[in-house]
Amino acid sequence: MNADAKELAAHFDLEKLTAEFYDDPYPTYRALRENEPVKRLPNGTVFLTRYDDLVTTYKNTKSFSSDKKREFAPKYGDTPLYEHHTTSLVFNDPPAHTRVRRLIMGALSPRAIAGMEPDIVRLVDGLLDAIAAKGACELIEDFAASIPIEVIGNLLDVPHDERTPLRDWSLAILGALEPVVSSEVAARGNTAVKDFLAYLETLVARRREKPGNPERDVLTRLIQGEENGERLTEKELLHNCIFLLNAGHETTTNLIGNGLVALHRNPDQKQRLIDNPDLIKTAVEEMLRYESSNQLGNRMTTERVELGGVVLDAGTSVTLCIGAANRDPAQFPDPERFDVARSPNRHLAFATGAHQCAGMALARLEGAIAISRFLARFPDYAVSGRPVRGGRVRFRGFLSVPCAIG
């Protein structure tokens, strides 16, 4: 096994992944962590798999930049995808990142999120009623994907009859963040950005004319800015609305889908959570750790730096493997075990440092409400066919999961 693991690590190439890897990347991550934790890939980039190395990288924003202009220019060219991914919050450094994040965080205050709970409960219960009436469900389409789209739609106050294209736009734009992007995927992503921007221009114009309540309507708050006069430019406003939808949609869909499948595959833990529903908060943290919705992050070195005993030159592209770090035995005892009561659980599913996920409290709330209420309503649910993975390495989730509800 040791020789096999060394071989696996030696031949790992993020641009040439196998079907087996997409199905279960964790043996490869373990091999890399144990044998080549700072792995130089054939394309000159570096792939990190140890927890401590990721924390160091996240927290050193001076040496490890989030600005993606240099990395994305050759990948996307002068396209809508390039404009979007170099304008949104997540792919910028301070001070631009700080300014935009402050505005968004103001709209996602603890008080604002607490106020969303009754609406999320109503939404989830309505979806559960529809599933009960049908007698079975497709776990992603009927449940997991329906929740965050509605929550983010409510946050931006997108009219209900205008929400249909949001999920497809989001999937197309995020699909273009994969390590290898085909011309078809790039074309789909560029079309989605253009269509999304065109829609948002009309939505923003309507909102400027008739503002909503900035305490509940994030779009109104972003348009109005802060009392000190801090404002987003029109380009920043539009692209960060897209970012809010994408960040809140795909990852939360994956959290709910991955979590319910993990419970099905670990019946002892499923029963434990049914018997002790107050464990839902630690259970959600374990779902985030065990099957991280977002598996990869990226940074670019701005200066010569040493990491894990390896010297990296300035201008080195670094991939942070969150999925591997969240199963690092140096941080998590028995990391391959799914444990709904695991504590402490300092996972990196939301990153850490300056770029820690702005919407993590909302994601946790959605996950806890969705999973606890599904489990209470359908304790005997079971995956009734082969789940289909999304075929992506950056975002780990399911495209479909057939489900019997008992």
N, C-alpha and C positions, 0 to 999 in steps of 0.2 A: 504493500500500500504506500509506503514511504517513497519508493522509487517511482510509483505511478503518480503520486502527488507532485514530485519534482518535475516529472515529464509534463504533467498538466500545466504547472506554473511556467515552465520553460517555453512552451509553445503557445501560451495565451496571447491572443490578438483580438482587441476590442472590435476591429473591423472585419473579423472573420469568425463569427460566432456560430456554434452548431445548434441544431434543434434541441439537443439534450441540455445545452446551457440555458436556452430560453425557458425550458420546462423547469429546470432546477439549477440555478447558478451557484448554489451554496457550496458544493464540493470544490468547485473551481476557486471560489473566494477563499475557502479554507486553505487550499494548496498554495495560493499566492501569499496569504497572510503568514504561513509557516515557512515558506521557502524564498519568496521574492516580494516582501511587503512594499518595497519601493521599486516597482517593476517598470523598466524602460521598454516601451512598446516599439514595434517596427517603424511606426510613423514619427518617432522622436518624442512622443508625449510620455508622461509618467503616470502610473496607475497606483493609487494608495489604497491599502486595505486594513491598516491597523487603526484602532480607535484613537490612540494618543496622537498619531500623525495627523488624523483628520482634525482633531481639536486644535492642535498647533496651527494648522493651515487656516482654519476658520477664524481663529482669534488674531492672526497676524495679517491684518488687512493692508499693511504697508508693503510687506514682501510678496503677498499673494493677492493679486488684483482680481476683482469680479468684472471689470470692464471687458466687454467681449468684442470691441470693434476690431482689434487685430486678429482675433481668432475667427470671427464670423465673416469678415470681408471676403476671404477666398472661398468660404463655404457657400455663401448666399449671393455674393456679388451685390450690385446696386438694385436691390429688390425690396418689396414691402416686408418680407421676412427679416431682412437685415435691419431696416428701420425699426421694426417692432422690437426685435430682441435686443437692440442696443439702446432702446429708449426706456424699456420697462424697468421697474424698481430693482428686480432681482439681479440684473446684469449691469449694475452701475456701482461705482465706488463713492464714498463721501467726497465732497459735500452734496453732490446731486442726490445720492442715495438717501442721505440723512433728511434732506428737505422733503422729498416725496414720501418717504416712510413716515415722517412726522404727521403729515396730512392724513395718510391712510390710517395710521394708528389712532388718530383722534376720532375717526369715524368707527373704529372697532374697539372702543373703550369697554371695560368690564360691564359698565352699566348698560351700554347699548347691546352687548351680546346677551346679557341676562334678560333684556326685554324681548329678545327673539325667541326665547324658549317656548312660550305658549304656541306661537305660530308653527314652530318646528314639530312640536308634539301633534298638533292638528294635522299637519301635512303627513307625518309618518302614519298616524292612525287612519287617515283616509286611504293611503296606499295599502295598508294592511287589510282594510275592509274590502278593497278591490281584489286583493289576492285571495282572501277567504271566499269571496263570491265565485271566483274562478276555480278554486280548488287546487291550484298548483301555481307555480310562478317561474319566470325566467329572472333569476335573482338580480342580475345587473340592470336589465332594461326596465323591469317592473318595480324595482325597489332602489338599489344602490345608486344608480345614475340619476334617478328622478329627484332625489333629495337635494344634493348640492346645486343643481341647476335652478331649482325653485328658490333656494335660500339666497344664492347670489343674485338671481333675478329680483328678489324682494329687496335686497340690499341696494341695488342700483335703481329700484322701482321701474323695472322693464315691464310694460304691459303684458299680461298673461298670453294674449293672442299673438305676441311678437317673439315668444321665447323658443319656438320650434327649431330654428337653425342654430341656436347657441351651442348645443353639444357637438354637432358636426364641425362647426367652426373651431371649437376648442381642440378637438381631436386632431384636426388637420394641422393646426398651428404647432401643437406640442409634438406631433409626429415628426416634424421637421427638425427637432432637436436631437434625434437619434445620432449615434456616431457616424453611421453611413446613411446618406439621404439620396434616394433615387430621383431622377428627373421628374417622375410622376408625383412622388411625395412632395417635392419642392413646389411643383406647379399647384398642387392642391393647397399647400400651405399659403402660397402667395395669393391665390384666389380668395382664400378664407380671410386673410388679413384685409384685403381690399374691400370685400363685402362687409366685413365687420366694421371697418372704419366708416364706410358709407352709411351703415345703419346708425352708428354712434353719433355721427355728425347731426343727423336729424333728431336723435334722442336728446342730445345736448342742447340743440337749438330750442326744442320744446321746453326743456327744463329751465333754460335761461329765461324764457318767456314766462314760465309758470313754475317757480321754485317749489320744491317739497320741503318737508321738515328736516333740517340738517341733523337733528338728533337721530333720525331713523333712515334717512335717505343719503347714502354715501355719495352718490353722484352730485347732489345739491351741495353737500359739504365740500367736495373736491372742487366744484366750480367756484364756490364762494371763497374758499381758502381760509386762512387763519385771520384772526382779528388784527394781528400785527402787519397785515398786508401781504403775507406770503401767498403766492398764487402759482399754480401750474401753468405752463404754456399750453396752448391748444394741443400741440403734438403730444406733450407729456400727459395731458388729461386723457386724450383718446386712447393712447397706447397703454396707460396704466389701468383704464377700465377693462381693456382686453386682458391684461395681466391678472386683474382681480378675478375675472371669471375663470381663466385658465388655471390659476393657482388653486382656487377654491373648488373647482369642479373635478378634475381628473384625480387629484390626490385623495379627496374625500370619498369619491366613488370607490377607489381602490381600497381605502381603509375599511369601508363597510363590506365590500365583496370579499376581500382577503380575510377579514375577521370572521365572517360567518362560515367561510369554507374551512378556516383553521379550527374553529370550534367543532365543525362536523367531523374533521379528521382526527380530533383529539377528544373523544367522547367523555373521558374522565373529567377533562377541564370544562367541557360544555355542561355536564351535570353539576359540577362544582359551582359554576356561575348561576345555574338555575336555582340551586339550593341556597346560594348566597348572593342575591342580586346586588347587594351593596358593594360587591367587588368590581362593578362595572368600570369604575375609573381606572383601577390598576389593570383590568383586562384590556381596555382600549390602549393603554400604554404598551402592553405586551404585544398587541396586534401591530402597533406601529413599529416596534422593534423587530419582531419575528419576521414579518413580511412588509418591509418598508415600502410605502406607496411610491416614493421617489427614491431610486436606488443610486443615482449618480449626481455629482455636482462637479463644477469645473472652476479652476483658478488659473491665472497666468503669473509666473514669477516676475517681479519688477527689478530684482537684483540677484546676485549670486547668493545662494542660500543652502544650508545643509539641513537635510531632513532624514531622520532615521539612519544617519551615518552615510548618506549619499549626498554628494554635492550637485546641486542643480544650477545651471547657468541662468542668467536673466533671460526672459522670453521663453521659458519652458512652460508648455501647457500641461497642467496637472489635473487628472481626474480623481475625484474623491469618491470612493466606493462606500456609500452609506450602508448598503446591504451587507457588506463584509464587516465593516466596523461594528455594526449592531449585533454581530455574532462573535465578537472577539472575546475569547475566554479570559483575557487579561482584565476585562471590564465586567463581564457577565458570567457568573458561575453556571456551568452546564448550559451553554448558550444555544445548543440545538434543541433544547426542551422548551415547549410552549407551556408557560405557567401563568395563569390569569391573576395570580396573587404576587407576582414577582416584585420585590422591593428590596433595595432601591432599583431604579430602572432609568438610568441617565442616558437613554438612547439619543441618537442623532437624527431621527426621522424629520425633525424640524430644523436641522442644523444647530448652530450655536454661535454666539458672538453677535456682531453687528447685523448679520444677515439672517438671524433666527426668524423663522416664519412669522410674518405679521398677523396671519389669520389662525394661528395654532389654537387659540382658545375657542374659536368658532368651530374649527374642525373637530376638536375634542368633544364639544357639546353635541354636534351633529352625530358623531360616531356613537357616543354614549346613548343618546335617545333612540337612534335607529336600531342599534344592536340589542339593547335591553328590551325594547318594546317588541321587536321581532321575536326574540327568544321567549318572552312572556306569552305572546299570542300563539306561537307555533313551536312549543318545546320539542316536538317530535319531528321537526323538519329534517330533511336529508337530501343531499345532493343526489339526483336521480339519473344522471348521465355524465358523460365526460365533460368537465369544464374546459372551455377554450381560453387559453391565455392570449394576451393582446399582441404577442409577437414583438415586444419592445423590451429593451434592456434598461432604459432610463426610468421609465414609469412601469412599475410591476403591478399588474392587475389582470382581471379577466374580462374578456369580451362578452362571454355568456356562461351562465351556470344554471343548468336545468335543476329545478328544485321541487321536491314533493313536500307538502306541508303537514303530512300526517293525518 
